[in-house]
C-alpha cells in the first residue's frame, strides 16, 4: 500500500490592489475600509505556500515531479497575478474586493486538478510580515502578528531550590530573564461579501494593544500582570492567559493564539471549534 506524503511548494508574486468601491463616495469607502481605503493602488510582495498530499510513487520515490507542480503554479498563479493590478487586470476581481482572504480563495479555485492526482490540503498566503491568511478544506483563518518584551522567572513557590534548578535550570535565576515575544492572533470566518474581509484588522489591533500589548510589554510577568501573579509564568501559561483575555474581546471568532518565546520555541492555544471555509 502506497504511503501518503505531504509536499509543500512556495512561490512569490508582486501585485497592486486598492480598497475602493466605485459606487460609494469617499466618506462611505472610508467608513467601510478604514485607513486602507484609497482610490489609488498600493502593492505587496505576496508569498504563497501550497501544501498538497498524495501517494508515494515507489518507482520514482516522489509524490509528483516538482517540475510539474512548479509549472502549474507559474502558469495559474504567478503569470496571472505577478506585476498586475488585481482590480483592473484580473477578471476574478472585477466584481469582488481584492482582499487577502478573497485572493486566497481565488488561488484555491485555480489549483484544482493538480498533476499526479495531488490533493490540495493547505494554503498560506502572506501579504506582509505581520499579516497572513490560511485555507484548509475545514477552515479559513486570518493571522496578525505582534511583539512585546517581558521578563519572567520560572519558579515553583515552596519547592526546594534544588528542585527548581533541576526543573528550570538557569531560567530560575532569582533576578529573572527576558524575551522579545512574538504573538500571533488568528481569527476564523468567511469574507464579508462587500469588503472581502472576514474581520476588521484595525479593530483587532486596538483590542490586542489594549488587552495584551499595553498590559504585558516591558513588564515582569511574575509581578506586574494580575492574571499571572501566583502562577509560574511559563510560555504555556502566558499563551493560555492571552487566549482567555482575547476570546471574549476580539471582534471576530478567535481561532488560535501562538506565542513565540524564541525562534525555536512556540506555544499554541486553539479554539475547539472551527468554522468551515466555503
LOVO-899242 format. One line per 3 residues: their letters; for each residue x, y, z of N, C-alpha, C, O. Coordinates in steps of 0.1 Angstrom, whole numbers. Layout:
a	X,Y,Z,X,Y,Z,X,Y,Z,X,Y,Z  ...
END
This chain:
xxx	8,-12,0,0,0,0,9,13,0,18,14,8  6,22,-9,14,34,-10,12,43,2,1,44,8  23,49,6,22,58,18,20,72,13,25,76,2
xxx	12,80,20,8,93,17,19,103,22,23,102,33  23,112,13,33,122,17,28,136,14,20,138,4  32,145,22,28,159,20,39,167,13,51,166,17
xxx	36,174,3,45,182,-5,42,197,-3,30,201,-6  51,205,1,49,220,2,58,227,-8,70,225,-8  52,236,-15,60,244,-25,56,259,-23,45,262,-21
xxx	66,267,-25,65,282,-22,67,289,-35,77,286,-42  59,299,-38,61,308,-49,59,323,-44,52,325,-34  63,332,-51,61,346,-48,56,354,-60,59,350,-71
xxx	48,364,-57,44,373,-68,41,387,-62,38,388,-50  42,397,-71,40,411,-66,28,417,-73,27,416,-86  19,422,-66,6,427,-72,2,440,-65,5,442,-53
xxx	-5,448,-72,-11,460,-67,-26,458,-65,-32,450,-72  -32,465,-55,-46,465,-54,-51,477,-46,-43,484,-40  -64,479,-46,-69,490,-38,-83,486,-32,-90,478,-37
xxx	-86,492,-20,-98,490,-14,-107,503,-16,-106,513,-9  -115,502,-26,-123,514,-30,-134,509,-39,-132,504,-50  -147,511,-35,-158,507,-43,-163,519,-51,-167,529,-45
xxx	-164,518,-64,-167,530,-73,-182,535,-71,-185,546,-74  -190,526,-65,-204,530,-63,-206,538,-50,-217,542,-47  -196,539,-42,-196,546,-30,-188,559,-30,-178,560,-38
xxx	-192,569,-22,-184,581,-22,-172,579,-12,-171,569,-6  -164,589,-11,-151,588,-3,-155,585,11,-148,577,18  -165,592,17,-168,590,31,-173,576,33,-170,570,43
xxx	-181,571,24,-186,557,26,-175,547,24,-175,537,32  -166,549,15,-155,540,14,-146,539,26,-142,529,30  -144,551,32,-135,551,44,-143,546,56,-136,540,65
xxx	-155,547,56,-163,540,67,-162,525,66,-163,518,76  -162,520,53,-162,506,51,-148,500,52,-146,489,58  -138,507,47,-124,501,47,-114,507,57,-103,503,58
xxx	-119,518,64,-110,524,73,-98,530,67,-99,536,56  -86,529,74,-74,536,69,-69,530,56,-60,535,50  -74,518,52,-69,512,40,-77,517,27,-73,513,16
xxx	-87,525,29,-95,530,18,-87,540,10,-81,550,15  -86,538,-3,-79,548,-12,-83,544,-27,-85,533,-30  -85,555,-35,-88,552,-49,-76,548,-57,-77,546,-69
xxx	-64,548,-50,-52,545,-57,-46,532,-52,-48,528,-40  -39,525,-60,-33,512,-57,-22,513,-47,-14,523,-46  -20,503,-39,-8,500,-32,-4,486,-35,-12,479,-41
xxx	8,482,-31,12,468,-36,18,460,-25,22,465,-14  20,447,-27,26,438,-18,34,428,-26,32,425,-37  44,423,-19,52,411,-23,46,399,-16,49,396,-5
xxx	37,392,-23,30,381,-17,39,368,-17,46,366,-26  37,361,-6,44,348,-5,33,337,-3,25,338,6  33,327,-13,23,317,-12,29,303,-10,39,299,-17
xxx	24,296,0,28,282,3,17,273,-1,6,275,5  19,264,-10,9,254,-14,13,241,-9,23,235,-11  4,235,-1,6,222,6,-3,212,-1,-15,214,-2
xxx	3,201,-6,-5,191,-13,-2,177,-6,9,176,0  -11,168,-8,-8,154,-4,-11,144,-15,-19,147,-24  -3,133,-15,-5,123,-25,3,111,-21,11,111,-13
xxx	-1,100,-28,6,87,-25,21,87,-31,23,93,-42  30,81,-25,43,80,-29,44,70,-41,39,59,-40  50,74,-52,53,66,-63,66,58,-60,76,64,-61
xxx	65,45,-57,76,38,-53,87,37,-64,99,34,-61  83,38,-77,92,36,-87,101,49,-89,113,47,-93  96,61,-86,103,73,-87,108,78,-74,117,86,-73
xxx	101,74,-63,105,79,-50,99,93,-48,103,100,-38  89,97,-56,83,110,-55,68,109,-54,62,99,-59  61,119,-49,47,120,-50,43,126,-63,32,123,-69
xxx	51,135,-68,50,142,-81,63,148,-85,71,151,-76  65,149,-98,77,156,-102,75,171,-99,66,177,-103  85,177,-91,84,191,-87,83,200,-99,76,211,-98
xxx	89,196,-110,88,204,-122,73,206,-127,69,216,-132  65,195,-125,51,196,-129,43,205,-120,35,213,-125  45,204,-107,38,213,-98,42,228,-99,34,237,-98
xxx	55,230,-102,60,243,-104,54,249,-117,51,261,-117  53,241,-127,47,246,-140,32,251,-138,28,261,-143  25,243,-129,11,247,-126,11,260,-119,3,269,-122
xxx	19,262,-109,20,274,-101,24,286,-109,19,297,-107  33,284,-118,38,295,-126,27,299,-136,25,311,-138  20,289,-142,10,292,-152,-3,298,-146,-8,308,-151
xxx	-8,292,-135,-21,295,-130,-20,307,-119,-30,314,-117  -9,309,-113,-8,319,-102,2,330,-106,-3,341,-108  14,327,-107,24,338,-109,22,345,-122,21,357,-122
xxx	20,338,-133,18,345,-146,5,354,-146,4,364,-153  -5,350,-138,-18,357,-138,-17,369,-128,-24,379,-131  -10,368,-117,-10,378,-107,2,387,-106,1,399,-102
xxx	14,382,-110,26,389,-108,27,402,-117,24,402,-129  30,413,-111,32,426,-117,18,430,-124,18,436,-134  7,427,-117,-6,431,-121,-13,439,-111,-10,439,-99
xxx	-23,447,-116,-32,454,-107,-44,444,-106,-51,442,-115  -46,439,-94,-57,429,-92,-71,434,-96,-78,427,-102  -73,447,-92,-86,453,-95,-89,454,-110,-100,452,-115
xxx	-78,457,-118,-80,461,-131,-76,450,-142,-81,450,-153  -68,441,-138,-62,432,-147,-65,417,-145,-62,408,-153  -71,414,-133,-75,400,-130,-90,399,-130,-97,405,-121
xxx	-96,392,-139,-111,392,-141,-118,388,-128,-129,392,-125  -112,379,-119,-118,375,-107,-122,386,-98,-130,385,-89  -115,398,-99,-117,409,-90,-124,421,-96,-124,432,-91
xxx	-130,418,-108,-138,429,-114,-150,432,-105,-155,444,-105  -156,422,-98,-168,424,-90,-166,419,-76,-176,417,-69  -154,418,-71,-152,414,-58,-139,421,-53,-130,424,-60
xxx	-139,424,-40,-128,431,-34,-115,422,-34,-116,410,-31  -103,428,-38,-91,420,-38,-84,419,-25,-72,422,-23  -92,415,-15,-86,414,-1,-77,401,-1,-77,393,-10
xxx	-70,400,10,-61,389,12,-70,376,12,-66,366,6  -81,377,19,-90,365,20,-95,361,6,-95,349,3  -100,371,-1,-106,367,-14,-95,362,-24,-97,353,-32
xxx	-83,368,-23,-72,364,-31,-69,349,-28,-66,341,-37  -69,346,-16,-66,332,-12,-76,322,-17,-73,311,-22  -89,326,-17,-100,318,-22,-99,316,-38,-102,306,-43
xxx	-95,327,-45,-93,326,-59,-82,317,-62,-83,309,-72  -71,318,-55,-60,309,-57,-64,294,-55,-61,285,-62  -72,292,-44,-77,278,-42,-85,273,-54,-83,262,-58
xxx	-93,281,-59,-102,277,-70,-93,275,-83,-98,267,-92  -82,281,-84,-73,279,-96,-65,266,-95,-59,261,-104  -64,261,-83,-55,249,-80,-63,236,-79,-61,228,-70
xxx	-72,235,-89,-79,222,-90,-72,213,-101,-65,219,-109  -75,200,-100,-69,191,-110,-54,192,-111,-48,195,-121  -48,190,-99,-33,191,-98,-27,179,-104,-33,168,-105
xxx	-14,180,-109,-8,169,-115,-5,157,-105,-4,159,-93  -5,145,-111,-3,134,-103,-14,130,-93,-11,122,-84  -25,136,-95,-36,133,-86,-35,139,-72,-41,134,-62
xxx	-26,149,-71,-24,155,-58,-37,162,-52,-45,167,-60  -38,162,-39,-49,168,-33,-44,181,-26,-35,181,-18  -51,192,-29,-47,205,-22,-52,204,-7,-64,202,-5
xxx	-43,205,2,-47,204,16,-45,216,25,-51,217,35  -37,226,20,-34,237,29,-28,248,20,-19,246,12  -33,261,22,-27,272,15,-24,283,26,-32,285,35
xxx	-12,289,25,-9,300,33,-4,312,24,4,310,15  -11,323,25,-7,335,17,-3,346,26,-11,351,34  9,351,25,14,362,33,14,375,25,20,376,14
xxx	7,385,31,7,398,24,18,407,29,24,414,22  21,406,42,32,413,49,38,404,59,33,393,61  48,409,66,54,401,77,45,399,89,47,391,97
xxx	35,408,90,26,408,101,11,404,98,2,406,106  9,399,85,-4,396,81,-4,385,71,2,386,61  -11,374,75,-13,363,65,-26,355,67,-32,356,78
xxx	-30,348,57,-42,341,57,-40,326,54,-30,323,46  -48,317,59,-46,303,56,-60,297,52,-70,301,57  -59,287,43,-71,280,40,-68,265,41,-57,260,37
xxx	-78,257,46,-78,243,46,-92,239,42,-101,248,42  -95,227,38,-109,223,35,-119,225,46,-131,226,44  -114,227,59,-122,228,70,-124,242,76,-133,245,83
xxx	-114,251,72,-115,264,78,-106,274,71,-98,271,62  -109,287,73,-101,298,68,-98,307,79,-107,311,87  -86,311,80,-81,320,91,-73,332,86,-67,331,76
xxx	-74,342,94,-66,354,92,-57,357,104,-62,356,115  -44,359,102,-35,360,113,-27,373,113,-22,378,103  -27,379,125,-20,392,127,-9,389,137,-11,382,147
xxx	3,395,135,15,393,143,19,405,151,19,417,145  22,404,164,26,415,172,39,411,180,43,399,180  44,420,187,56,418,195,55,425,209,49,436,209
xxx	60,419,219,62,426,232,74,420,239,77,408,237  80,428,247,91,424,255,87,423,270,81,432,275  91,412,276,88,410,290,98,401,297,105,393,291
xxx	99,402,311,107,394,319,99,384,327,87,386,330  106,373,330,99,364,339,110,355,346,121,355,342  105,348,356,113,338,363,105,326,364,94,326,369
xxx	111,314,360,104,302,362,107,296,375,119,293,378  97,294,384,100,291,398,87,286,404,77,292,402  88,275,411,77,269,419,78,273,433,87,269,440
xxx	69,282,438,70,286,452,69,275,461,60,266,460  77,275,471,77,264,482,85,252,478,88,244,487  89,251,466,98,239,462,112,242,466,116,254,465
xxx	120,232,469,134,235,472,142,241,460,138,238,449  152,248,463,160,254,452,165,243,443,166,245,431  169,232,449,175,221,441,165,216,431,168,213,419
xxx	152,215,435,141,211,426,139,221,414,137,217,403  139,234,418,137,244,408,148,244,398,146,246,386  160,243,403,172,243,394,171,230,385,175,231,373
xxx	167,219,390,166,207,382,156,208,372,157,203,360  145,215,375,134,216,365,136,227,355,134,225,343  141,239,359,142,250,350,156,255,347,157,264,339
xxx	166,250,353,180,254,350,181,269,353,176,274,362  189,275,344,192,290,345,179,298,344,180,310,348  168,293,339,156,300,338,150,304,352,140,312,353
xxx	155,297,363,150,300,376,159,310,383,158,312,395  168,316,376,177,327,381,168,337,389,159,342,384  172,339,402,163,348,411,161,362,405,150,367,408
xxx	169,367,397,167,380,391,159,380,378,157,390,372  156,368,374,148,367,362,156,368,349,168,370,349  149,367,338,154,369,324,143,374,315,131,374,319
xxx	146,377,303,136,383,294,136,377,280,145,371,276  125,380,273,123,376,259,117,387,251,109,395,256  120,387,238,112,395,228,101,385,223,104,378,213
xxx	90,385,229,79,376,225,73,380,211,71,392,209  70,371,203,62,373,191,49,366,193,48,354,195  38,374,191,24,369,193,17,369,180,16,379,173
xxx	11,357,177,2,356,165,-12,354,170,-15,345,178  -21,362,165,-35,361,168,-43,358,156,-42,365,146  -50,346,155,-57,341,144,-72,341,146,-76,336,156
xxx	-79,346,136,-94,346,137,-99,338,125,-93,337,115  -111,332,127,-117,324,117,-130,330,112,-136,338,119  -134,326,100,-146,331,95,-147,331,79,-138,324,73
xxx	-156,338,74,-158,340,59,-157,354,55,-161,363,63  -151,357,44,-151,371,39,-164,377,38,-174,371,33  -165,390,42,-178,397,40,-180,399,25,-170,403,18
xxx	-192,397,20,-193,398,5,-190,412,0,-186,414,-12  -191,422,8,-189,436,3,-174,440,4,-169,445,-5  -168,438,16,-155,442,18,-144,432,14,-133,435,12
xxx	-148,419,14,-139,408,12,-131,404,24,-122,396,23  -134,410,35,-126,408,47,-134,401,57,-146,403,59  -128,392,65,-135,384,75,-135,391,88,-143,388,97
xxx	-127,402,90,-126,409,102,-120,423,100,-114,425,90  -123,432,109,-117,445,109,-104,444,115,-103,444,128  -93,445,107,-80,443,113,-76,455,122,-70,453,133
xxx	-81,467,119,-78,478,128,-84,476,142,-78,480,152  -97,471,142,-103,468,155,-96,457,162,-95,458,175  -91,447,156,-84,437,162,-71,442,168,-67,439,180
xxx	-64,451,160,-52,457,165,-54,465,178,-46,464,188  -65,472,178,-69,480,190,-71,472,202,-66,475,213  -78,461,201,-81,452,212,-68,445,217,-66,444,229
xxx	-60,440,208,-47,434,212,-38,444,219,-32,440,229  -38,456,214,-30,466,221,-35,469,235,-27,469,244  -48,470,236,-53,473,250,-52,461,259,-48,463,271
xxx	-56,450,254,-57,438,263,-44,431,266,-42,425,276  -35,432,256,-22,424,257,-10,433,257,-2,433,267  -8,440,246,5,447,245,7,458,256,18,458,262
xxx	-3,466,259,-2,476,269,0,469,283,6,475,292  -6,458,284,-6,450,297,7,442,300,11,441,311  13,437,289,24,428,290,38,434,286,48,430,291
xxx	38,444,277,50,449,272,58,456,283,53,465,290  71,452,284,81,458,293,76,456,308,77,465,316  70,445,310,65,441,323,73,429,328,78,421,321
xxx	72,427,342,77,415,348,65,406,350,55,409,357  64,395,343,52,387,342,49,380,356,38,377,359  59,379,364,57,373,378,49,383,387,42,379,396
xxx	52,396,384,47,406,394,37,416,388,29,421,396  38,420,376,31,431,370,18,428,363,10,437,361  16,415,360,4,412,353,-6,404,362,-3,393,366
xxx	-17,410,366,-26,404,377,-30,390,374,-29,382,383  -33,386,362,-38,373,359,-27,362,360,-29,350,360  -14,367,361,-3,357,362,3,357,376,11,348,379
xxx	0,366,384,5,366,398,2,353,405,-10,350,405  11,347,411,9,334,418,10,322,409,10,311,414  12,325,396,14,313,387,29,313,382,36,323,384
xxx	33,301,378,46,300,372,45,304,357,39,297,349  50,316,353,47,322,340,55,316,329,62,323,322  53,303,327,59,297,315,52,302,303,41,308,304
xxx	58,300,291,51,305,279,38,298,277,29,303,270  37,285,281,24,278,280,13,286,288,2,288,283  17,289,301,7,296,309,4,310,304,-8,314,304
xxx	14,317,298,12,330,293,3,329,280,-6,337,279  5,319,272,-3,318,260,-18,315,264,-27,321,257  -20,307,274,-34,304,278,-40,317,284,-52,320,281
xxx	-33,325,291,-38,337,297,-42,347,286,-52,354,287  -33,348,276,-36,357,264,-49,352,257,-57,360,254  -50,339,254,-61,334,247,-74,338,255,-84,342,249
xxx	-74,336,268,-86,338,277,-90,353,276,-101,356,277  -80,362,276,-83,376,275,-89,380,262,-97,389,261  -84,373,251,-89,378,238,-101,371,233,-109,376,225
xxx	-105,359,239,-116,352,233,-129,359,234,-138,356,226  -130,367,244,-143,375,246,-142,389,241,-152,396,241  -130,394,237,-129,408,234,-125,410,219,-128,421,214
xxx	-119,401,212,-116,403,198,-129,403,190,-137,394,192  -131,413,181,-143,414,174,-143,405,162,-145,409,151  -142,392,165,-141,381,155,-141,368,162,-141,368,174
xxx	-141,357,154,-141,344,161,-126,340,163,-119,338,153  -122,340,175,-108,337,178,-105,322,176,-112,313,182  -96,319,167,-92,306,164,-80,300,171,-81,289,176
xxx	-70,309,172,-58,304,179,-49,316,183,-50,327,178  -41,313,193,-30,322,198,-18,314,197,-17,303,203  -8,319,191,5,313,190,16,322,196,17,334,191
xxx	23,318,206,33,326,212,47,321,210,50,309,214  56,329,204,70,325,202,78,331,213,79,344,215  84,323,221,93,328,232,106,331,226,113,341,230
xxx	111,322,218,123,324,210,120,319,196,109,314,193  130,320,187,128,315,173,126,300,173,121,294,164  130,293,184,130,278,185,118,273,193,115,261,193
xxx	112,282,201,101,278,210,88,285,207,87,297,207  78,277,204,64,283,201,54,275,208,55,263,209  44,282,213,33,275,221,20,280,216,18,292,214
xxx	11,271,213,-2,274,207,-14,270,215,-14,258,220  -24,278,215,-37,275,221,-47,277,211,-48,288,204  -56,267,208,-66,267,198,-80,266,204,-82,260,214
xxx	-89,272,197,-103,271,200,-107,257,196,-101,250,187  -118,252,202,-122,238,200,-129,237,186,-129,226,180  -137,247,183,-145,246,171,-139,255,160,-133,266,162
xxx	-140,251,148,-135,258,136,-146,260,126,-155,251,124  -146,271,120,-156,275,110,-152,270,96,-141,272,92  -161,263,90,-158,258,77,-156,269,67,-163,279,67
xx	-146,267,58,-143,276,47,-151,271,34,-148,260,29  -159,280,29,-167,276,18,-160,280,5,-165,278,-6
END
